[in-house]
Amino acid sequence: MPKYVGFLRGGDEAQSQLSPDEAQRTLERYLAWSDDLDRTGNTTGGGGLSRGGRVLPRNGGGLGVTDGPFVEGTEILGGFITLEAADLDEAEKLFSSHPHLDFGVIEVRKIGEQGCEP
């Protein structure tokens, strides 16, 4: 079965405003979503991403290295989730119930089995 990745974007500012109890309930909803998906036979993986890293641009004949990424708050990539689905429509349906949608957006893409695929 094809694999899909959901990139969790934005929501960092909204989540930072949660009380400790609200944050705990949100975490429990994220975990329950993953458990439900596991029970349906769609394998999951993924994780959160650190806020900082490095950007490696080709710079003339060499390689430049800068701290980053530096993006707008709505574009921050905070994590990713992988799952199996029959097609993009099913992947969209599975991701449509994810609690992250209360805070940000999820970008869904097929993971290419033969490199980059349309």
Secondary structure, 3 states (H helix, E strand, C coil): CCEEEEEEECCHHHHHCCCHHHHHHHHHHHHHHHHHHHHCCCCEEEEECCCCEEECCEECCEECCEEECCCCHHHCEEEEEEEECCCHHHHHHHHCCCHHHHCCEEEEEECCCCCCCC
